[in-house]
């Protein structure tokens, strides 16, 4: 069973159990996947890796929205966004912890010979090829920047 099929099955189960938060979150994921499938010049069916990218983008939006709500003093809305994020994280690959990402960054920078801020773009490309969705881009960028400066 593909990832999208699993999401649809979980959506059906959430509907039967009347879990409104899960239903709303999974419906938004299915809608985002369908939108991605018809984007561009021709309609395509997304592979699991592409579905994961769509879910990761949805998760990133939840994080940013929660931060914005907290800055605006709307803690209840921030809590809702974080609850949706928890649901989305079930469908994403296990995230690497900061120490594991730091080890990968150090190794890639050493192997590639990246040492100055001028190498930032190439270094980020090399590190992102290694972590491939298993770490948040913001964290990776901060680590790369701190090692290069």
N, C-alpha and C positions, 0 to 999 in steps of 0.2 A: 504494500500500500504506500503510495506516495505521500509526501508531506501535506499537500493540499487536500488529499482524500482524508487524511487523519484529522486535519482541521475541520473539515466538513462533518466528519463523524462526531467529533467533540462538540461541534456546534449543535448538532441534533440532540446529543445527550444533554447539553446545557439547556436547550429549549424544553426538553422533557422534565428536567429537574427545576425549571423556572429560575435559573441563575441568570438574572438580568445583566449583571456586569460582564460575565463570560460571553453571553450571547452578543451583546453590543460590541465587545472587543473582537470576537471572532468574525462577526459580520463585517466589521471594518477591514479586517485582514483579507477576507474573501473578496470584498469589493476592490481593495487595492491591488490584489493579484489579478483580478479580471481586468482592471484598468491597465495594468502593465502588459497583459496579454494582447490587448487591442491597440496599444500605443505603437506608433510607427506606421510604416507603409502597409504591412500585412499582419493579420492576426496570427499569433503563435501560441503554443502551449508551453508554459514555463517548466523547466526542469526543477528539481528540488533545490539546487544551489541558487537558482534565480529566485525561487520562492523565499528562500532564507534571506536573500538580499532585500526583498520587499519587506519581510517581517522586521529585519534589522533597521530599515528606514522608519518603519512604524514605531519601533521601540525608541529610536533616537528622538522622534517627535514627542513621544510621551515624556522622556527625560527633560527635554527642553521646555515643554509645557509645564511640567511640575516645577521646574526652577523658576519660570516666569510667574506662576501662580504664587509661589512662596515669596518672591520679591514683592508681589503686589498685595501680600497679606491675606491671600485666599488659601489658607491651609487645608480646608476641606476639599477644594478642587485639586490641590496638589496631591492629597492622599488618594483621590480617585484616579489620577493619572498614574501614580505609583502602583496602585492595585492592577490597573490595566497592563502596566509594564511587567508585573510579575506573571501575568497570564501569557504575555508574548514571549517571555524568556523561556517558557517551557518548550517552545518550538525552535529555539536557536541553539547552535552548538555550545558546548560548555565554554565559558569565557576563561581565558588565562588570567592568573593573578598577576599583580604588578611585578613581583619578583621574577616570574617566568618570562614576562615581556621584557624586563630589563636585561635578562640573560640573552634573549634572542637579539635585542637591539645591540648589545655589546659585541656579540659574535658577528652579526652581519656587518656592522661598521668596521670591525677589525678585518674581516675577510675581504670586504670591498675596498678597503683603504680610504674610507671617508673620514675626513678629519676637520674640515672647515665648514662654515655656514654656507659657503658656495655649493657644497655637495648635498645640501638639505633635500632637494627634490629627488636626486638619484638615490639617496639614502632611504628616504621615505618609500620610494617605489620598491626598493629591495626588501625593506623590513615588512611592508604590507604584503608582499608576495609570500613571506614566511608565515605571518600571523593569520592572513586570509579570513577575516571575519571573526576571529577568536579573541580579538581585543578591540576596545573602542579606539577609534582614530585619534581622538583628542589625547588620550593617554600615550599612545604611540608617538604622536608628534611632540609632546612635551619631553618624553624620554630622549628622543632623537636630538631635539634641540639642546637639551642639557648636556648630552655627550659631545655634541659638536662645538659648543661654545667654550 
